[in-house]
Amino acid sequence: MSLGFSTRAIHNGEEPDFRDGASGDVAVPIHLSTTFAREKADSPTAGYEYTRSLNPTRKALEEKLASLDGAKYGLAFSSGLAAASTVIISLLKAGDNVIGFDDLYGGTRRLLSNVFINFNISTTYVDATVPENIEKAIKAETKLIWIESPTNPLLKIADIRAIAGIAKRHNLILVVDNTFLSPYFQNPLELGADIVVYSTTKYIGGHSDTLGGSVVLNNEEFYKKISYNQNAVGAVLSPFDSYLTLRGAKTLAVRMEQHQKNALALAEFLQSSPKVKRVLYPGLKNHPHHDIAASQTRGFGGVFSFELEGNLDDAQRFLSKLKLFATAESLGGVESLAEIPAIMTHASVPKEVREKNGISDTLIRISAGIENTEDLINDFRQALK
Ligand SMILES: *Cc1c(COP(=O)(O)O)cnc(C)c1O
């Protein structure tokens, strides 16, 4: 019997332990021990030796994360970028080329362009909203395609099935960073991706109080390489952060529904304001890729962006007038956040690249929280005034 999403989110990885002497915890304990005693010196009891290699709290989370995407394997990392780094060092070597979406998360772009380039792993950026652009960019050295859908902050959509087809034809690895929709709304493995990466800092943790990342996949060979290197470089999630992420994951479904409800209501409200130039949210019928988004997801998430009339000062003034939206980077927590990508999350992207890609000074990104919808709309109304 295949269980529904919330049932898996609550139960998988956390079946109570009824063995002799076990306490039957309904929530998995935080196992702080860094080392595990053996009954016999020649083999670790229950497989545990040292927490970097395997820890019971992290293992519970890894099982839960795998189940949310219907994947065979899950791994929990100390951050989303630790997950990304470990995928890259595990599957690529000097001389290889990556094709990346030109609207990737700023930190991923920084990692590829400023760090891995020093190890002679190059990245070619293309507008992946047109799958043919990826096909055209493939070189003999290309090994991997790295996309997000929707992207950040422009909410562009990549046709994941079409890109997976290109990857298969050219024998390339397709990685999808699925942070924005979470496994509740989108499962890239089912659309043909080889590897899915998350910043669990965002929706899966969900409460802006724990940093983490994950990788889920079905391919055993890739799993072995990535888990070997995760242990080798030590990019593991701590037991306490594993516990917080386990706790967050249980309510992912109910939170995602309210995030989405608020995002759609706010996006529709802004669309009717003369002070707003454009609203970017894949859930709006007028979004250029609404149909592709709808064909590969079960929902459109809680993040959207909009462009205010005016200049950077006006954008900053609008943010300073908001009472319920904190001006802050990040997204995916229960509380609503607002930010200006040009001077915050995407300040590390060169200005000419930002402008070419459409990240103007008055572009504002909103992470709709799960507060009451009316309160958020009223806050926007008074701040726009
Ligand atoms: C935040 C984020 C990351 C990086 O995750 P960290 O947990 O901050 O390292 C990667 N991709 C996306 C889409 C993100 O939003």
The ligand as a MOL file (V3000), in Angstrom:
LIG
                    3D

  0  0  0     0  0            999 V3000
M  V30 BEGIN CTAB
M  V30 COUNTS 15 15 0 0 0
M  V30 BEGIN ATOM
M  V30 1 C 18.7590 28.7900 0.2170 0
M  V30 2 C 18.9090 28.0700 -1.0440 0
M  V30 3 C 20.0350 27.2920 -1.3010 0
M  V30 4 C 21.2000 27.2030 -0.3430 0
M  V30 5 O 20.8410 26.5750 0.8350 0
M  V30 6 P 21.5810 26.8520 2.2340 0
M  V30 7 O 20.8290 25.9750 3.1590 0
M  V30 8 O 21.4130 28.3170 2.5180 0
M  V30 9 O 23.0000 26.4890 2.0560 0
M  V30 10 C 20.1090 26.5980 -2.4920 0
M  V30 11 N 19.1220 26.6890 -3.4040 0
M  V30 12 C 18.0230 27.4240 -3.2020 0
M  V30 13 C 16.9620 27.4640 -4.2500 0
M  V30 14 C 17.8760 28.1440 -2.0230 0
M  V30 15 O 16.7940 28.8930 -1.8390 0
M  V30 END ATOM
M  V30 BEGIN BOND
M  V30 1 1 1 2
M  V30 2 1 2 3
M  V30 3 2 2 14
M  V30 4 1 3 4
M  V30 5 2 3 10
M  V30 6 1 4 5
M  V30 7 1 5 6
M  V30 8 2 6 7
M  V30 9 1 6 8
M  V30 10 1 6 9
M  V30 11 1 10 11
M  V30 12 2 11 12
M  V30 13 1 12 13
M  V30 14 1 12 14
M  V30 15 1 14 15
M  V30 END BOND
M  V30 END CTAB
M  END
